Amino acid sequence: MITSKHIGRIASFALVLALVITLFLINGAFFGITATPDSPAYAKKLFDTSRVHTIDIQMADWDGFLSTCQSEEYTACQAVIDGEAFSGVGLRGKGNTSLSSVASMDSDRYSFKLEFDQYDSARSYYGLDKLSLNNLIQDNTMMKDYLTYRMMAEFGVAAPLTSFVYLTVNGEDWGLYLAVEAVEESFLERNYGTDYGDLYKPDSSEMGGGRGNGREFDMAAAMNEETTTPGAISDTQRQNGDRRPGGGGMGSAETRLQYIDDNPESYSTIFESAKTNLSDADQARLIAALKALSEGDPDAVSAEEVLRYFVVHNYVVNGDSYTGNMVHNYYLYEKDGKLAMIPWDYNLAFGTFQGNSAAQAVNDSIDAPLSVTGNGDRPMMDWILQGEEARNRYHTLFAAFLDQVDPLAIIAQAETLITPYVEQDPTKFCTTEDFEAGVEALKTFCTLRTESIFRQFAGNDTPVDTTGLTLSDMGTMNHGTMGGGMTRPETEMTLPQGDAPLPEGETPALPEGMTPPEGNMSFPDGTTTQPNGQMSSFGGGLARPDRGGMGQNAEPPSGMGSPQMPQGNTGFPSEVVPSTPGESSLPAGLILTGLVLLLGLLFAFTFKRRRIPR
């Protein structure tokens, strides 16, 4: 029995309060409140980087399966991952030119793909739909891919999760592989939530793009093709249906992400590589974004995400990529008309793709990396170089990356972890001694590369001396597998050798208008600068816990003068909050809010307060 004359007011107040709380919870993203769910279970299991995992492939006719690898046909198997069995898994050979390369080496050490839902869409490995097992070809360090993905993740880039696995077949040793999260549905949900956008992998068929295309790719012929600095395609080429850039070189206008026209058929390479289902509206939206990108409009990209991607990408000097002559090995992501790039395939990074001397690779310009000239040929990178505000932000983030991400620490941890497995690996492409030399070369490269970039910040155009660094120690493209060389564009000069250290006690200066970040700024001579000018040991005590997901978002260094732009989609936020599964969208939230309000109104109209007799 209701006994208070204020019960109506109390009920009304409670209803209003419930509605307000519901509004904020449902529309949290709109009000700046975001959900931070746990990483998916597979991130904490298979992609725990503190240990080497085990995978045993159980298959009756293994030799028969190996004979199908170059055709990339799936065969059913049971995969026992860290002692846990998963049956009915699809297994196939993986790779383009690397498949034929392995065969030509009289080896069976192919890369593989494990597809957990190949035969049953309900199956997964704790939420993971597909897994790549990379054979570490052309990589004596065994960790070029691993290091790059780890650095990308630590710097807030949506990068594939990765870990080392020791592979056995029917209980017999097969070798040390690198497990890499496939960039497909589970990856998209982990990084962008269930309401993710569209995903593409724009590789021309001539470059080995797409499943199986690599079998027809003639590397020797490609290497002999003219490689003068390319420009945008001409009007005549457009009219003739030729989408190759006018200046020669590899790749098509599509893979370079150039705007051609408004006809979807002109972008067949991109649309045929789609990993998500497309509508006509999706295609039109992508074309509109490419057109805006060609005009240098930063609204066409997820600015902070793209800038962070290129910071790490340009640090590792990967010629076998979008910024190199081959113009491939990346994923293109589009959501709401904004473009981003997702890293892929760095086994030939750190200058080990063809055509680089150690001096060229170490001293490669961060403002004109590899084949990028800023003339519109690589619009995804050119917009950064053409706008002062974007370029300043790029430099600010580069300084933050050098201060906050320690490649030597990642290398040291991985070396300790995998050395015993390298020693017992029966199918590896190099000797244990080659591995040890490769790791030392990788450490040297990273040390010298960091010094080179600090010199670039200081305006010091004297190249870092690379005497003693041999890139082939890390494993290169022609190191027993592919042969042939690729020359750099004639417009790029060969940097002279020579050691020109800064005067004793002098530290590199940052570009005009930029001040050193607070905290330790690491230098490759084993020291760091601190705000008070004192010196300390290399490494600076930065904590880098292993973690899943997109990694820690590095805060821009204090005092670096990051550009101030309008808030919203066009700006460079001071802090990046990656989209995560669980973030609510406004339309759905308003619908739910409306339903709650309707129920409340129904309650208000049907509620009758009983009067207390006087």
C-alpha positions in Angstrom: 0.0 0.0 0.0 1.3 3.4 -0.9 1.6 5.6 2.1 3.4 8.8 1.0 1.8 11.8 -0.6 5.2 12.4 -2.4 5.4 9.0 -4.0 4.4 10.5 -7.4 7.2 13.0 -7.3 9.7 10.4 -6.2 8.6 8.0 -9.0 8.9 10.8 -11.5 12.4 11.8 -10.3 13.5 8.1 -10.4 12.2 7.8 -13.9 14.0 10.9 -15.1 17.2 9.8 -13.5 17.0 6.4 -15.0 16.4 8.0 -18.4 19.4 10.2 -18.1 21.7 7.4 -17.0 20.4 5.2 -19.8 21.0 8.0 -22.3 24.6 8.4 -21.2 25.3 4.6 -21.2 23.7 3.9 -24.5 25.2 7.0 -26.3 28.5 7.0 -24.4 30.6 7.4 -27.6 28.6 10.5 -28.5 29.3 12.1 -25.1 33.0 11.1 -25.2 32.5 7.9 -23.0 34.0 4.8 -24.7 33.9 1.2 -23.6 37.2 -0.6 -23.2 36.5 -4.3 -23.4 39.0 -7.0 -22.8 41.1 -8.2 -25.7 39.7 -11.3 -27.4 40.7 -14.6 -25.8 43.0 -15.5 -28.7 45.1 -12.4 -28.1 46.0 -13.6 -24.6 46.6 -17.2 -25.6 48.4 -17.7 -28.9 49.7 -14.2 -29.1 51.3 -14.1 -25.7 54.8 -12.9 -26.7 56.5 -14.1 -23.5 57.0 -17.6 -24.8 57.3 -19.7 -27.9 54.1 -21.5 -28.6 53.7 -25.0 -30.1 51.5 -26.2 -33.0 51.4 -29.8 -34.1 49.8 -30.4 -37.5 48.2 -33.8 -37.6 47.5 -35.1 -41.1 47.6 -38.6 -42.5 49.1 -37.8 -45.9 51.5 -34.9 -45.2 53.6 -35.6 -48.3 50.5 -35.5 -50.4 49.5 -32.2 -48.9 53.0 -30.7 -49.6 52.5 -31.5 -53.3 49.4 -29.2 -53.3 51.0 -26.2 -51.6 51.7 -24.3 -54.7 48.1 -24.6 -55.8 47.0 -23.2 -52.4 44.3 -25.7 -52.0 42.9 -26.4 -48.5 43.3 -29.8 -46.8 41.6 -30.8 -43.6 43.8 -31.4 -40.6 43.8 -31.3 -36.8 45.9 -28.5 -35.2 47.1 -29.1 -31.6 47.9 -25.6 -30.3 49.7 -25.4 -27.0 48.4 -28.9 -26.3 44.8 -28.2 -27.2 43.3 -30.0 -30.2 41.2 -28.3 -32.9 39.8 -30.6 -35.5 38.4 -29.9 -38.9 40.8 -27.0 -39.6 41.7 -26.0 -43.1 45.4 -25.9 -44.0 47.0 -24.6 -47.3 50.2 -23.2 -48.6 50.5 -19.4 -48.4 52.4 -16.8 -50.4 52.9 -15.6 -53.9 56.4 -15.6 -55.3 57.6 -17.2 -52.0 55.9 -20.4 -52.9 57.8 -20.9 -56.1 61.0 -19.7 -54.3 60.7 -22.4 -51.7 60.2 -25.0 -54.4 63.2 -23.7 -56.4 65.3 -24.1 -53.2 64.4 -27.8 -53.1 62.7 -27.2 -49.8 59.3 -28.0 -48.3 59.3 -25.3 -45.7 56.3 -23.4 -47.1 54.4 -20.7 -45.3 50.9 -21.9 -44.4 47.4 -20.6 -43.5 45.3 -22.2 -40.9 41.6 -21.4 -41.4 39.6 -22.5 -38.4 36.2 -21.9 -40.0 37.0 -23.3 -43.5 34.7 -26.3 -43.1 32.4 -25.0 -40.3 31.6 -21.3 -40.0 30.9 -21.7 -36.3 34.4 -22.8 -35.5 37.3 -20.6 -34.4 40.3 -20.5 -32.2 38.9 -18.5 -29.2 37.4 -16.0 -31.7 40.2 -16.1 -34.3 39.1 -17.1 -37.8 42.4 -17.4 -39.6 46.1 -17.6 -38.8 49.2 -17.2 -41.0 52.3 -19.3 -40.3 55.2 -17.5 -41.9 58.3 -19.6 -42.8 60.7 -16.7 -42.2 62.2 -16.9 -45.7 64.8 -14.2 -46.6 65.1 -13.3 -42.9 68.2 -14.6 -41.1 67.2 -12.5 -38.1 63.9 -14.5 -37.8 62.3 -11.3 -36.5 62.0 -8.6 -39.1 58.2 -9.1 -39.4 57.9 -9.6 -35.6 59.8 -6.5 -34.7 57.9 -4.3 -37.1 54.4 -5.5 -35.9 55.5 -5.1 -32.3 56.7 -1.6 -32.9 53.5 -0.7 -34.8 51.3 -2.0 -32.0 53.3 -0.2 -29.3 52.9 3.1 -31.2 49.1 2.7 -31.5 48.8 1.4 -35.1 46.2 -1.3 -35.8 48.7 -4.0 -36.6 48.3 -7.8 -36.7 49.1 -9.7 -33.5 52.2 -11.9 -33.7 54.2 -14.5 -31.8 56.7 -17.2 -32.4 55.6 -20.9 -32.7 57.5 -24.1 -33.0 55.8 -26.2 -35.6 55.7 -30.0 -35.6 54.0 -32.4 -38.0 52.6 -35.6 -36.6 54.9 -35.1 -33.6 58.1 -34.6 -35.7 60.1 -31.3 -35.7 59.3 -29.0 -38.6 60.7 -25.7 -37.5 60.3 -22.2 -36.0 57.6 -20.1 -37.6 56.0 -16.8 -37.0 52.3 -16.8 -36.2 50.5 -13.7 -37.5 46.9 -12.8 -37.0 45.2 -12.8 -40.4 43.8 -9.3 -41.4 40.2 -10.4 -41.7 37.0 -10.4 -39.7 38.4 -11.1 -36.2 41.2 -8.5 -36.8 38.6 -5.9 -37.8 36.4 -6.6 -34.8 39.3 -6.4 -32.4 40.5 -3.1 -33.8 37.4 -1.4 -35.0 34.4 -3.1 -33.3 31.6 -5.0 -34.9 30.5 -2.0 -36.9 33.8 -2.1 -38.9 34.3 -0.6 -42.4 35.6 -2.1 -45.7 38.9 -3.8 -46.2 41.0 -4.2 -49.3 44.4 -5.6 -50.3 45.3 -3.8 -53.5 48.0 -5.9 -55.1 48.1 -5.9 -58.9 48.1 -9.4 -60.4 51.4 -8.5 -62.1 52.9 -8.1 -58.6 51.7 -11.4 -57.4 48.5 -10.0 -55.9 45.7 -12.2 -54.9 45.7 -15.9 -54.1 47.7 -17.8 -56.6 48.7 -14.9 -58.8 52.3 -15.0 -57.8 52.9 -18.2 -59.8 52.7 -16.1 -63.0 55.0 -13.3 -61.7 58.3 -13.0 -63.5 60.6 -11.3 -61.0 63.6 -11.1 -63.4 61.5 -9.3 -66.0 60.1 -7.0 -63.4 63.6 -6.0 -62.2 64.7 -5.0 -65.7 61.7 -2.7 -66.2 62.3 1.0 -66.3 62.3 2.5 -62.8 62.5 6.2 -63.4 60.7 8.4 -60.9 57.0 7.8 -61.8 54.3 10.5 -62.0 50.5 10.4 -62.1 48.9 8.8 -65.1 48.2 11.0 -68.1 44.8 11.8 -69.6 45.8 9.8 -72.7 46.5 6.8 -70.6 43.1 7.1 -68.9 41.3 7.3 -72.2 43.1 4.2 -73.4 42.3 2.3 -70.3 45.9 2.2 -69.2 46.1 2.6 -65.4 49.9 2.3 -65.1 51.7 5.5 -64.0 53.2 7.6 -66.8 56.7 7.6 -65.5 57.3 3.9 -65.5 58.0 1.7 -62.5 56.0 -1.0 -60.9 52.4 -1.1 -59.7 49.3 0.5 -61.1 47.6 3.8 -60.4 45.1 1.9 -58.3 47.7 0.3 -56.0 49.3 3.7 -55.7 45.8 4.9 -54.6 45.6 7.6 -57.3 42.3 9.0 -58.4 41.5 7.9 -62.0 37.9 8.8 -62.6 34.5 8.1 -61.2 34.0 4.7 -63.0 34.2 1.8 -60.5 35.6 -0.4 -63.4 38.8 1.8 -63.3 39.5 0.5 -59.8 39.1 -3.2 -60.5 42.3 -4.1 -58.8 41.1 -2.6 -55.5 37.5 -3.8 -55.6 38.4 -7.3 -56.7 40.7 -7.5 -53.7 38.0 -6.6 -51.2 37.9 -8.7 -48.1 34.5 -7.4 -47.1 31.2 -7.4 -49.0 30.7 -4.3 -51.1 27.7 -2.3 -52.3 27.6 0.3 -55.0 27.6 2.9 -52.3 30.7 1.5 -50.8 32.5 1.7 -54.1 31.4 5.3 -54.7 32.5 6.3 -51.2 36.0 4.9 -51.7 36.3 6.6 -55.1 35.2 9.9 -53.5 37.9 9.4 -50.8 40.6 8.7 -53.4 39.6 11.9 -55.3 39.8 14.0 -52.1 43.1 12.3 -51.3 44.5 13.2 -54.7 43.6 16.9 -53.9 45.6 16.7 -50.6 42.5 16.9 -48.5 43.3 15.5 -45.0 39.6 14.8 -44.5 40.1 11.8 -46.8 42.1 9.9 -44.2 42.1 8.9 -40.6 44.9 11.4 -40.1 46.4 10.3 -36.8 46.2 6.6 -37.6 47.9 7.1 -41.0 50.6 9.4 -39.6 51.5 6.8 -36.9 51.6 4.0 -39.6 54.0 6.0 -41.7 56.3 6.9 -38.8 57.0 3.2 -38.1 56.9 2.2 -41.7 59.4 4.8 -42.8 61.7 3.9 -39.8 62.1 0.3 -41.0 62.8 1.2 -44.7 60.8 -1.4 -46.5 61.2 -1.2 -50.3 58.8 -4.1 -50.8 55.9 -1.9 -50.0 53.7 1.0 -50.9 56.6 3.4 -50.6 58.9 1.3 -52.7 58.9 0.5 -56.4 56.7 -2.6 -56.0 53.8 -0.6 -54.6 52.1 -3.4 -52.6 52.1 -5.3 -49.3 49.5 -3.2 -47.4 45.9 -3.4 -46.5 43.6 -0.4 -47.2 40.8 0.3 -44.7 37.9 2.6 -45.3 35.1 3.7 -42.9 32.8 6.7 -43.4 34.9 8.0 -46.3 38.1 8.0 -44.4 41.1 5.9 -45.4 43.8 4.1 -43.4 46.6 1.6 -44.0 47.2 -1.6 -42.2 50.8 -3.0 -42.1 51.6 -6.3 -43.8 54.7 -8.3 -44.8 58.0 -6.8 -43.5 60.4 -9.8 -44.0 62.4 -7.6 -46.5 62.4 -4.4 -44.3 65.4 -2.8 -42.7 66.9 -2.1 -46.1 67.0 -5.8 -47.2 64.9 -5.4 -50.3 67.0 -5.1 -53.5 68.8 -2.0 -54.6 69.8 -0.5 -51.2 73.3 -0.1 -49.9 73.6 0.1 -46.1 74.3 3.8 -46.4 71.2 4.4 -48.5 68.9 2.4 -46.2 70.2 3.8 -42.9 70.1 7.4 -44.2 66.9 7.2 -46.1 65.0 10.5 -45.8 61.9 10.4 -43.6 60.5 13.2 -45.8 61.2 11.5 -49.1 61.3 7.8 -48.2 62.4 5.4 -50.9 60.4 6.1 -54.1 58.2 8.8 -52.6 58.7 12.2 -54.2 55.8 14.2 -53.0 54.6 14.8 -56.5 51.2 13.1 -56.2 52.4 9.7 -57.3 51.9 8.2 -53.7 48.9 10.3 -52.5 48.6 8.4 -49.2 52.0 9.7 -48.2 52.1 12.9 -50.3 49.3 14.6 -48.3 51.6 14.5 -45.3 54.5 16.1 -47.1 52.5 18.7 -49.0 50.8 20.3 -45.9 52.8 22.1 -43.3 50.4 21.2 -40.5 50.4 17.5 -41.3 54.2 17.4 -41.8 54.8 19.1 -38.4 52.5 16.5 -36.8 54.4 13.7 -38.6 57.7 15.1 -37.2 56.2 15.4 -33.7 55.1 11.8 -33.8 58.4 10.6 -35.2 60.2 12.2 -32.3 57.7 10.6 -29.9 58.2 7.2 -31.5 62.0 7.4 -31.1 61.6 8.4 -27.5 58.9 5.8 -26.5 59.5 2.7 -28.6 62.7 0.7 -28.0 63.5 -1.7 -30.9 66.6 -3.0 -29.2 64.6 -4.1 -26.2 62.2 -6.0 -28.4 65.1 -7.6 -30.3 66.9 -8.6 -27.1 63.7 -10.3 -25.7 63.0 -12.1 -28.9 66.6 -13.3 -29.3 66.7 -14.8 -25.8 63.3 -16.4 -26.5 63.9 -18.1 -29.8 67.7 -18.9 -29.9 67.2 -22.5 -28.5 64.5 -23.1 -31.1 66.6 -21.8 -34.0 69.3 -24.2 -33.0 67.1 -27.2 -33.2 65.1 -26.1 -36.3 65.7 -28.8 -39.0 64.3 -26.9 -42.0 65.6 -23.3 -41.4 66.9 -21.3 -44.4 70.1 -20.3 -42.7 72.6 -21.6 -40.1 72.5 -20.7 -36.4 75.7 -18.6 -37.1 73.8 -16.8 -39.8 71.0 -16.1 -37.4 73.4 -14.7 -34.8 75.1 -12.4 -37.4 71.6 -11.4 -38.7 70.5 -10.3 -35.2 73.6 -8.3 -34.6 73.1 -6.6 -38.0 69.5 -5.8 -37.1 70.6 -4.2 -33.8 73.2 -2.1 -35.7 70.7 -1.0 -38.3 68.3 0.2 -35.7 71.0 2.0 -33.8 72.3 3.8 -36.9 68.8 4.5 -38.2 67.8 6.3 -35.0 71.0 8.4 -35.2 70.3 9.2 -38.9 66.8 10.4 -38.1 68.0 12.6 -35.3 70.5 14.1 -37.7 67.7 14.8 -40.1 65.8 16.6 -37.3 68.9 18.7 -36.7 69.3 19.6 -40.4 72.6 17.8 -40.5 72.8 16.3 -44.0 76.0 14.4 -43.3 75.1 10.7 -43.6 75.7 8.3 -40.7 78.7 6.0 -41.3 77.6 2.4 -41.9 81.0 0.8 -42.1 80.7 -2.7 -40.7 77.0 -3.1 -41.4 76.3 -5.7 -44.1 72.6 -5.8 -45.0 72.8 -9.3 -46.4 73.6 -10.6 -43.0 69.9 -10.0 -42.2 68.8 -12.0 -45.2 67.9 -10.2 -48.5 65.8 -10.7 -51.5 68.6 -12.2 -53.6 70.2 -14.1 -50.7 69.7 -17.6 -52.2 66.1 -17.2 -53.2 65.1 -14.7 -55.9 68.2 -13.3 -57.5 68.2 -10.2 -59.6 68.5 -6.6 -58.4 66.2 -3.7 -58.3 67.7 -0.2 -58.8 66.5 2.8 -57.0 65.2 5.7 -59.1 67.9 7.7 -60.9 66.7 10.9 -59.1 67.9 9.4 -55.7 71.5 10.0 -55.1 74.0 7.6 -53.5 75.0 8.9 -50.1 78.7 9.1 -49.4 80.4 7.0 -46.8 82.1 8.7 -43.9 81.9 9.2 -40.2 80.8 12.6 -39.2 79.8 12.5 -35.6 78.4 15.6 -33.9 80.9 17.6 -31.8 81.4 16.2 -28.3 78.7 17.2 -25.9 76.4 18.5 -28.7 73.0 16.9 -29.2 71.0 17.0 -32.4 68.5 19.9 -32.7 64.9 19.3 -33.7 63.3 21.2 -36.6 62.5 24.8 -36.2 59.6 25.4 -33.9 59.9 22.1 -32.1 61.3 21.6 -28.6 62.7 18.4 -27.2 60.1 16.1 -25.5 60.0 15.7 -21.8 61.7 12.6 -20.5 64.6 10.7 -22.0 65.4 11.1 -25.7 67.5 8.1 -26.7 70.6 8.4 -28.9 72.4 5.5 -30.5 75.7 6.2 -28.9 74.4 4.7 -25.7 73.2 7.9 -24.1 70.0 9.8 -23.7 69.3 13.5 -23.1 67.1 14.5 -20.3 65.4 17.9 -19.7 68.2 19.0 -17.4 70.8 18.1 -19.9 72.2 15.2 -17.9 73.1 12.0 -19.6 71.9 8.5 -18.7 72.1 5.0 -20.1 70.3 4.0 -23.4 66.8 2.8 -22.9 65.6 5.4 -20.3 63.6 2.9 -18.2 60.5 2.9 -20.4 58.1 0.2 -19.4 56.8 -1.7 -22.4 54.4 -4.4 -21.1 53.3 -7.1 -23.5 49.8 -6.6 -24.4 47.2 -7.5 -27.0 45.0 -5.1 -29.0 46.2 -2.0 -30.7 49.0 -1.3 -28.2 49.5 1.7 -26.1 48.7 5.1 -27.7 51.8 7.1 -27.4 51.1 10.6 -26.1 52.9 13.3 -28.2 55.9 14.7 -26.4 55.1 17.7 -24.2 56.3 21.0 -25.7 56.6 19.6 -29.3 54.1 22.2 -30.6 51.6 19.9 -32.2 49.4 21.7 -34.6 46.0 23.0 -33.4 43.2 22.1 -35.7 39.4 22.1 -35.3 38.2 19.2 -33.3 36.4 16.5 -35.2 37.2 14.4 -38.2 39.6 16.9 -39.7 41.8 17.4 -36.7 44.9 15.8 -35.3 43.8 15.0 -31.7 46.3 15.3 -28.9 45.4 11.8 -27.8 44.3 8.9 -29.9 41.6 6.6 -28.6 41.4 3.6 -31.0 38.0 2.4 -31.9 37.2 -0.6 -29.9 34.6 -3.3 -29.9 31.8 -2.2 -27.6 31.6 1.5 -28.6 28.0 2.4 -29.1 26.8 4.3 -32.2 24.4 7.2 -31.9 21.5 6.0 -34.1 21.1 2.7 -32.3 21.5 4.5 -28.9 18.7 6.9 -29.7 16.4 4.1 -30.7 17.0 2.4 -27.4 16.6 5.6 -25.5 13.3 6.2 -27.3 12.1 2.8 -26.3 13.0 3.4 -22.6 11.3 6.8 -22.7 8.2 5.2 -24.2 8.0 2.6 -21.5 8.4 5.4 -18.9 5.6 7.4 -20.4 3.4 4.3 -20.4 4.2 3.8 -16.7 3.4 7.4 -16.0 0.0 7.3 -17.6 -1.0 4.0 -16.0 0.3 4.7 -12.5 -2.4 5.8 -10.1 -1.5 7.2 -6.7 -3.9 6.0 -4.0 -5.0 8.9 -1.8 -4.7 8.4 2.0 -7.9 9.0 3.8 -7.8 12.0 6.2 
